[in-house]
Amino acid sequence: MTTKIFLCCAAGMSTSMVVNNMLKAAEERKVDVEIKAYSISEFEDVVNQYDICLVAPQVSYKFNDFNKRCEEEGKKCAKINMMLYGTLNGDEILTQALALKSS
């Protein structure tokens, strides 16, 4: 079954690179995932379509609101580690997301 993950960010430039690196890591691991990036203004439109929401560091001020909304929908939510995000470490961010799924 496909794990559906979305990253929530401000504009999407650096986040799209993180998504690409996460997809590469998933392909190497043979993990079935769908990963997309959306701006914070799109959160309400997509939250019910995904299993996991990862919040980018630049919008972490919205985390409590997003986490509450995810809980209402039965979804998982977490902040992306700033160092992992800054280094575009898609492999470790994917690990974080998959750990959320099993928690």
C-alpha positions in Angstrom: 0.0 0.0 0.0 1.3 3.4 -1.0 2.3 5.8 1.9 1.2 9.3 1.0 3.4 12.0 2.3 3.2 15.8 1.8 5.6 18.5 2.8 4.2 21.8 3.8 6.3 24.8 3.0 6.3 28.5 2.2 6.8 28.7 -1.6 8.2 25.3 -2.6 11.6 26.0 -4.2 13.9 24.2 -1.7 11.1 21.8 -0.7 10.8 20.5 -4.3 14.5 19.5 -4.1 13.8 17.7 -0.8 10.9 15.9 -2.4 13.1 14.8 -5.3 15.7 13.5 -2.9 13.1 11.7 -0.9 11.7 10.0 -4.0 15.2 8.9 -5.0 15.8 7.4 -1.6 12.4 5.6 -1.8 13.2 4.2 -5.2 16.6 2.9 -3.9 14.9 1.3 -0.9 12.0 0.0 -3.0 9.5 1.8 -0.8 6.0 2.6 -2.2 5.4 6.2 -1.5 3.8 9.3 -3.1 5.4 12.5 -2.0 4.4 16.0 -2.9 5.0 19.6 -1.7 2.3 22.2 -1.0 2.4 25.7 0.3 0.8 26.5 3.7 -2.1 28.1 1.8 -2.9 24.7 0.3 -2.8 22.7 3.6 -6.6 22.5 4.1 -7.2 21.4 0.5 -4.9 18.4 0.8 -4.6 17.3 4.4 -7.3 14.6 4.1 -5.6 13.1 1.0 -2.4 12.1 2.7 -1.2 9.9 5.5 1.7 12.1 6.7 2.4 15.8 6.8 5.9 17.0 7.2 6.3 20.7 8.1 9.3 22.6 6.6 11.4 24.6 9.1 10.5 28.0 7.5 6.9 27.4 8.4 7.3 25.6 11.7 5.4 28.4 13.4 2.3 26.8 11.9 3.1 23.3 13.3 0.7 23.4 16.3 -2.2 24.3 14.0 -1.3 21.8 11.4 -0.7 19.0 14.0 -4.1 19.6 15.6 -5.8 19.5 12.2 -3.9 16.3 11.2 -5.0 14.7 14.5 -8.6 15.6 13.7 -8.2 13.8 10.3 -6.3 10.8 11.9 -3.1 11.8 10.1 0.5 12.0 11.4 2.4 15.3 11.4 6.0 16.3 12.3 8.5 19.1 11.8 11.3 18.4 9.5 14.7 18.7 11.2 16.3 21.9 10.1 19.8 20.4 9.5 18.3 17.6 7.4 16.2 20.1 5.4 19.1 22.5 4.9 21.3 19.7 3.5 18.4 18.3 1.4 18.8 14.9 3.1 15.9 13.2 1.5 17.0 9.8 2.8 16.8 10.8 6.5 13.7 12.8 6.0 12.1 9.8 4.4 13.2 7.7 7.4 11.5 10.2 9.7 8.2 10.0 7.7 8.2 6.3 7.6 8.8 6.1 11.4 5.8 8.3 11.9 3.6 5.8 9.9 4.5 3.0 12.2 4.1 4.9 15.4 
